[in-house]
Amino acid sequence: MSDTDGNTEYGRKSFKRSKSHFTDRITADARDGWPVEAGRYRLVVSRACPWASRAVISRRLLGLEDALSLAIADPIQDDRSWRFTLDPDGRDPVLGIRFLSEAYDAREADYPGGVSVPAIVDVPTGRLATNDFQQITLDLATEWTALHRDGAPDLYPARLRDEIDEVMEEVYEDVNNGVYRAGFATGQEEYETACDRLFRRLELLSARLADRRYLVGDTITEADIRLFTTLVRFDAVYHGHFKCNRWKLTEDEVLWAYVRDLYQTPGFGDTVDFDHIKRHYYQVHTGINPTRIVPLGPDLSGWLMPHRREELGGRPFGDGTPPGPVPEGERVPAAGRP
Ligand SMILES: N[C@@H](CCC(=O)N[C@@H](CS)C(=O)NCC(=O)O)C(=O)O
């Protein structure tokens, strides 16, 4: 992946995340030409990817599974990037393509940028609609409301947006992206700065969450989804592979209980595939793991232990209800679960 400054995700210069190139939005009023419409779009993800996993969780919590279908890419990209090698004949059964890049090419011929997930593809034309990972989940929460299930939670309540945005910004800079900055640092100082900021922020978050069940308000919001997707990967990949090893998540009583609580909440843990996560990070980033050996640990059994966070109060779904069972065909295989 490279951006216009020539920085590469795994490259020699300092790590800089590329901006999404396709920033059209799918909205109720179709202002960018993409109306919210049941059955029209396909959400392409890798279960390994934290940015894509946000969208998978939101889709489950909001009950959009029937309205927005899901394509799961192989966690190991090849030189043509994300591919549908998990599907029969190596083709996505709905889009009929072998590589996600085909949808990018259909949108913009000779697109020179990286091919990234999450991506939402327009099924009738096969064209990429958006890969704007920062906006996709906000739009699922606020623009796709006509298609939400009964009892769907409000993940981005209007009265709390300023606070949610502020928390998400800090979490993005220091935690979501901070782990990548540490992991792909090419100099000692760059690594130490990222690592310091990451753990300082985690300590602040731990203090914040000591006496409140969720980050903002007393219900699950977009802010929790975004923190969860990094925390759930922490001990499995960021602690070792990205050298974020001042302490393990399991060593912080508050954060470990917080992330376990979310993991055990329908819509969160049932989307997580630790097998995809570990194989992707350890096998794809050969610059930092040249042997491509995937570690056996950590032991996952702790994820199902009681967390006792309900004693703090809080109403996970507010006035709503938990999502129903995971649709047939979307269940995470046993290899990826505790
Ligand atoms: N900066 C990305 C955000 C999403 C992202 O970084 N996704 C990663 C996977 S976690 C990806 O698909 N990277 C492209 C690649 O690795 O080939 C974007 O351009 O939209």
The ligand as an ORCA input file, in Angstrom:
! r2SCAN-3c Opt
* xyz 0 1
  N      -5.837      2.977      4.679
  C      -6.697      1.938      4.271
  C      -7.536      1.517      5.459
  C      -7.927      0.110      5.488
  C      -6.695     -0.781      5.516
  O      -5.583     -0.366      5.829
  N      -6.912     -2.049      5.218
  C      -5.790     -2.951      5.076
  C      -6.004     -4.270      5.751
  S      -5.981     -4.148      7.506
  C      -5.635     -3.248      3.614
  O      -6.550     -3.668      2.940
  N      -4.439     -3.032      3.117
  C      -4.109     -3.274      1.752
  C      -3.138     -4.347      1.637
  O      -2.633     -4.805      2.664
  O      -2.880     -4.785      0.504
  C      -7.457      2.488      3.113
  O      -6.748      2.853      2.202
  O      -8.674      2.570      3.058
*
